[in-house]
Amino acid sequence: MGKVLANHWKKEKLESFIKRCILYVVGLFVLALGVIFSVKSNLGVTPVTSIPYVLSVIANRDLGLVTTTIFTFYVFLQILILRGQFQLKQLLQIVCASIFGIFVTLANRIFIFNAPATYGGQVLFLLISIVLVAIGLLLYLAADIIPQPAEGLVLTIAQKKKIEFSKAKILFDITCVSLSILLILLTMGELQGIREGTLISAIGIGKVLGILSKRFKKYLIGFCTEKEADFTKVELE
């Protein structure tokens, strides 16, 4: 009887892990779709994707590749900051960065249409982006597997400086946007990728995520695991 129960428990754990992985990957893909719609809107990308976007414009390189590179750099920053406190399992963030970068490239190739010509159309794309990013975050957070590198870096800063996650997040977003503006102005001579949509996304994604999580979080958690994910630690992708 003991062996039967043990085997049943292992099967349940395996099924739960597989479901969480599926939810995690689907969440990353939906996030990538949201990123592409924000780019296509021409109203400004989100703070977290501002540096990868600006560098991809400057270097004329694929956004997905640059995103993976920058996010991997964030992991190495965590290692430098935490040193001996860095957990080796957090290196899986690099895998997460690679998968997300591939999805961004794939989504960009799927949606090859140009940006809307009218401001109303651009706003529509921005709103679609906000909803997609919020849905992606909802799925990705519910899976509760490994944080994305940007979120991991924010958590590291909060831990090292002994400040709240929300304050570290604001500091991180301001730094990303400021560096992006500086880089694009120094190299291109004009502002690209940072507009009103950047601020709207930063506020709107959190609001939409809050609404969606209240309505659907318990169903997603029930689908994959009994453990509740921490929806207070949100990376706005």
N, C-alpha and C positions, 0 to 999 in steps of 0.2 A: 504493500500500500504506500509506503514511504517513497519508493522509487517512482511509482505512478504519479504521486503528487509532485515530486521533484521534476519529473519530465514535463508535466503539465505546466508547472511554473516557468520552466525554461522556454517552453513553446510560447507561453503568453508574453514573456519578456522579449523574445525574438520578434513576435508579431508586432508588439508595441514599438520596438525599435525601427522595424521596417516602415511602419506607418508614419513614424516621426520623420524618418529620412525622406519619405515621399512628400510629406507636408513641407519640409524644409526646402527641398529642391524646387517644388512648385512655387513656394513663396519667393525664392530668389529669382525665378523666371518672371513672375508678375512684377517684382521690383524692377527688373531690367526693362520691362515694357514701360513702366512708369517713368523711368529715366529717359527713355527714347522719346516719349510723348512730351516731356518737359523740354527736351532739346528742340523738338520739332515745333513747339509753340513759339519759339523765339522771344519768349517773355522772361527768360532767365531760368537757370537750373537751380537745384537745391544746394544749400551750403556744402553738404558732404561731397557732392559730385562736382563742385565748382572747380577745384584744383585739377582733377583728372580731365575735365572738359577743356579748361583753358590750355593746359599743356598739350592736349590732343590737337587743338586749333593751331597753337604755336608751332608744334613739330610736324603738323600734318600727318598724324598717325591715328590708327584705329582707336576709338574711344574705349572699347572693351580691353584692348591691350594695355593702354595707359592706366585704366582703372585698376587692373590687376597689379600693375607695377607699383602704383602709388599705395594701394592697399597692403601690398607685401611690405613696402617700406614702413608702413604704420606698425606692422608686427615687429620689425627690427627696432623701431623706436621703443616699443614696449619692453623688449629685451634689454635695451640700454638703460631704461628708466628703472626697471625692477631688478635687473641683474640676477642675483641668486634666488630672488623670490618668484621669478618667472617660471610658470609651470610648462613643462614640455608639451603637454596636451594642447596648449594654446597655439602651438605651431600649426594645428589643423585650420587655423584661421587663414593660412596661406591657400589651403585647398578650397576653402570657402571663397576667397578672393578670385581664384582661378576659375571656379565654376561661374561666379557672378560675372566676371569679365567675358567669358565665352557667351553667356546669355545676353549680355549687352550687345556684343557683336552680332549674334544671331538675330536679335530683335531689330537691330538697325538694318540688317539686310532684308528682313521680312517686310518691314514698313519703310519702303523706299520712296514714299510720297514726299512731296515738298511741304514746307510750312504753309499754313493757310495765308491767303493774301490779305484778308480782312482782320481787323483787331478782334472782332467778335469770334472769328474762327480760332484765333490764337488763344483767346480766353477759354474757349471750349476745350482745346487741347490741354491747356494748363489744368483745368478742372478734372479732365480724364486722368491726367498724370497724378494729381493729388489722390484721387480715388484708388488708382492702381497701386501706388506706393503704399497707401494705407492698408489695402488688402494684402499686399505682399508682406508687409510687416506683421500683420495679424497672423498669417500662416507661418511665417518664419519664427516668430516669437513663441507661438503655440507649440512648435516642434521642440523648442528648448534644448538644442544640441550644442551649438558653439556660436559665440558672437561674431559678427562681422568685424574686420580689422578696425574700422573707424570707431565702432562702439567699444571694441576692446581697448583702444587707445584712450578713449574718454574715461572708461572704467579705471584704467591704470593711473591717469592723471588724478582722478577723484580719490583713489586709494593713497597715492603718494603724497598729495597735498592735503589730504584729510578734509575734503570738501564734498558737498552734496553732488550727486550725479548730474542733476539739472543745471547746477552752476558750472560744472566742468563742461557740460554739453554746450552751454551758451558761449563759454570761452573758446571752445574748439570751433564752433560755427563762425564766430566773429573772426578768428584767426584765419580760417579757410577762405572766407569771403575777402578779407583784407589782402591776403597774399595773392589771391586770384586777380583782384583788381589791379594790384601793383604789377604783376607779371604781364597781364594783357596790355596794360597801358604802356609799359616800358618797351615791349616787343612789337606790338601791333599799332600802337598809337590811338586806339579807339577801344571803347568798352564793349566787350562781347561776353555773352553768357550770364551776366549779372544785371538783372533788371527787377522790376516790381514783382515779377513772378517768383523771384528768389525769396523775398520776404513773405509773400502770400503762401508759398509752399511750406516754409518753415513753421508758419502758424497753422495753416489749414490741414496739413497731414496729421498733426497731433490731434486736432479736433475730430477729424473723420475717423481716425483710429480709435479714439475714445468711444465714439458712437458704435462702431462696428464691434469692438471688443465687448461692450456691454450686452450686445444682442447675440453674438455668435461665439464668444470665447469658450463658454462652457461646453458647447457642442464639439468644438475642435479639440478641446482638452479631453473630452470623453471619447473622441474618435481614436486618439493615439496613446494617451496615458492618463493616469489619475493625478499626476503631479501638475500643479498649476504653474504656468509660466509667469515670469515677472514682467508685466506690461508697463511698469514704470520706467524701465530701462529701454528707451526707444531710440533707434538710430533712424533719423529722417533721411532716406535714400533717394 
